[in-house]
Amino acid sequence: MRALKIAGAAIVAVVVVIALLLVIGVPSGYLTAQIQERVERETGYKLAINGGAKVGLWPQLNIRLYDVTLQPPSDRDINRRFAASVIEADVTLASVWAGKPQITDLVIIRPVVNLPLQRERARDATSAAKPASGKSAADFSIEHISVTGGTIVFSNVRDRVERRIETVNADITIDADRKVVVTGSGRSSSSPLKFEIKAALPASPVERQNIPAEIKIDAPDLLPAQLTAKAEARLNGSVVMINSVTGALGDGAFNGWASVDLSSKPLVKLDLDFQRLTVAMSRSTDSSSAQPWSNATIDVNGLNYVDLQARISAAELKVGDARFTPAAIEANLTNGVLKAQVSNLGAYEGNASGDLTADVSTATPTYAMRADLTGVRALPLLSGLADFDKLDGKMQAKISVRSSGTSQRAIMSNMAGTAFVVFQDGAIKGLNVAQMIRSLTASTLSGWQEGAEKATDLSQLSASFRIDKGQAQTTDLNLVGPLVKMTGVGTIDLGTKQIGFRVEPKLVMTTEGQGRAGDPVGFGIPVMIEGPWGSPRIYPELQGILDNPEAGYAKLKEMGKGLFGPNGAGLGAAIGNLLGGQPGTGGGQGNAPGTGQAGKPNEPLGGQLGETIGNLIQQGLSGLGQSQGQGQGQSGARPGGQRSLTPTSPAEAPTQAAPAPAEPAAPAPPGDTTAQQDSQPMNEVLRQLFNR
């Protein structure tokens, strides 16, 4: 009787234990060692279950592992591993009894995959460790896998480089026909990423068998449009070969092939032919000429950790808003040195060629670029690439520059090399250069005086630049147009977007153009262009005339043969008084004020402009002439050693009589009063420029 009671109690205890196991699972810490040994034997990787394991029996067999890490046995770098907070698998009991486990659901929570970045390829690279012995894929199956909150870390400890793809969520389904569908999302820095992959797995072993696959990727910050592609992939050891590639990037279809060698540092090879390839360019909402170059670091360090051999061709290449047809690009990236070459690029009725070298293997990357453009329409090219719509015409350019730096400003400030550009048979849009020159007789200009209705036709605009430390200097600026001609020298500061030019403009008196009766006539005064290149200050350089009025008058008189009437008559009356003579001296014909040649009133650029400049000089120096009459002796010397404005000997002024020492200068004719009033704005300019 007592034995029956003991047996009954034992049965009840077993039932209770079984019931508890079915409800709360089996505390299976003692199984951990066996699980680790089995995984290493089957896969060749070392498994560590740091948080223990639990096995549940109801409603189906459930295995849960906590704080799991997986890595090759020979790998001592703890960063080169797989880790997960929880791995949970649901397995049907019937499949376990049959010896072919069927995993209905595999859940991986907060996994972290660490992938090493290598700067150099290993010469004797070997593939990843293979399992010592393994089960056939037919011995088990998985129906569904879900990944939640995953992270992929690319790192190089020695270089202190780390890149992350975070918040990776993926859903993987595998049907009975071994068709795999993978959908998921992630985020790299602030860039979102969505992907979808479909593939049909062949029977095991899959190596050296074609795997049809389809891929779809949405990465707005990395790709200009959605990428879709179909291909046949094949595994050949550590090399993934991707053949029969067809797809589209946005609305641009492409085809070709690719391969990736993953034995050590990735080596990517590809050959793709696009119908249309678009390369997006960021555009600022603010005026690019008004904003300084950015000091933000340009991160190109990732080019050190992948090698590339690529050939890309396109029937149409779109860069920003610029279009090139056709285009062929060859690129080679080895050990952090990228070399890209473009030849016979069709560009707006012309062609272009060039090459780019970027060496990012050092802390401060270096760049070199060479470009050669011939017969290219300037307006659509410059407008599409740089939002610059001020120049039109056939453009020829030869550019060879080099630089270094980690930001836009550093690269522009370190620029060195040469550049030569020519624009022919076109126009300067939005600017009327001749009108600007005329306006300088009344006031200093701030900015380029732009207007949508303005334009300057040009036969040729050319300049060559020698660039050193971001300073582009030219000594041969030359503008030739039907109504204007201009030469000059100057410097462009590429780093600060500042310019400083001294130009000598000439105007044509007739619309018949240059080379006829109205050949260009000198403006007489050089023009300075200084300040930000988007809105410089433009003003006449009058210092030379004020320092040497006799030479200035001679120059203006010679110029006046076409600009101020016959023999400079429009200027003679004003300057003759200043030099001690009477109106009409100095070789003029005595035309009435305000008239040009043959007495015609307001001849274009004629007497009115002559009187303006004449009165400008007269007013700028009248104070000096009066002080001379009041404070000088018979010798004509002025206090402070300043030059006398009157001739000191008959040889110097054979046709003019010297005024009495104490007698003030003769009053200007009545008609000059208006001209003096008209030139008041220029007086203000003189006061500001020369403090007179």
Sequence and secondary structure as in RCSB ss.txt:
>XXXX:A:sequence
MRALKIAGAAIVAVVVVIALLLVIGVPSGYLTAQIQERVERETGYKLAINGGAKVGLWPQLNIRLYDVTLQPPSD
RDINRRFAASVIEADVTLASVWAGKPQITDLVIIRPVVNLPLQRERARDATSAAKPASGKSAADFSIEHISVTGG
TIVFSNVRDRVERRIETVNADITIDADRKVVVTGSGRSSSSPLKFEIKAALPASPVERQNIPAEIKIDAPDLLPA
QLTAKAEARLNGSVVMINSVTGALGDGAFNGWASVDLSSKPLVKLDLDFQRLTVAMSRSTDSSSAQPWSNATIDV
NGLNYVDLQARISAAELKVGDARFTPAAIEANLTNGVLKAQVSNLGAYEGNASGDLTADVSTATPTYAMRADLTG
VRALPLLSGLADFDKLDGKMQAKISVRSSGTSQRAIMSNMAGTAFVVFQDGAIKGLNVAQMIRSLTASTLSGWQE
GAEKATDLSQLSASFRIDKGQAQTTDLNLVGPLVKMTGVGTIDLGTKQIGFRVEPKLVMTTEGQGRAGDPVGFGI
PVMIEGPWGSPRIYPELQGILDNPEAGYAKLKEMGKGLFGPNGAGLGAAIGNLLGGQPGTGGGQGNAPGTGQAGK
PNEPLGGQLGETIGNLIQQGLSGLGQSQGQGQGQSGARPGGQRSLTPTSPAEAPTQAAPAPAEPAAPAPPGDTTA
QQDSQPMNEVLRQLFNR
>XXXX:A:secstr
 HHHHHHHHHHHHHHHHHHHHHHH EE GGGHHHHHHHHHHHHS EEEETT EEEE SSSEEEEEEEEEEE TT 
  TTSSEEEEEEEEEE HHHHHHT  EEEEEEEES EEEEE  SS  TT       SS   GGG EE EEEEEEE
EEEEEETTTTEEEEEEEEEEEEEE TT EEEEEEEEEETTEEEEEEEEEE  SS  TTS EEEEEEEE TTTSSS
 EEEEEEEEEETTEEEEEEEEEEETTEEEEEEEEEE SSS EEEEEEEESSEEE     SS TTTS    S    
GGGGG EEEEEEEESSEEETTEEESSEEEEEEEETTEEEEEEEEEEETTEEEEEEEEEE SSSS EEEEEEEEEE
EEHHHHHHHHH   SEEEEEEEEEEEEEE SSHHHHHHT EEEEEEEEEEEEEET  HHHHHHHTTT  EES   
 TT EEEEEEEEEEEEEETTEEEEEEEEEE SSEEEEEEEEEETTTTEEEEEEEEEE SSTT TTSTT  EE SS
 EEEEEETTS EEEE  HHHHH HHHHHHHHHHHHHHHSSGGGHHHHHHHHHHTT  TTTTT     TTB GGG 
BT TTSHHHHHHHHHHHHHHHHHHHHHHHHH  TT   GGG   SS SSTTT TT     TTS      TTHHHH
HHHTHHHHHHHHHHH  
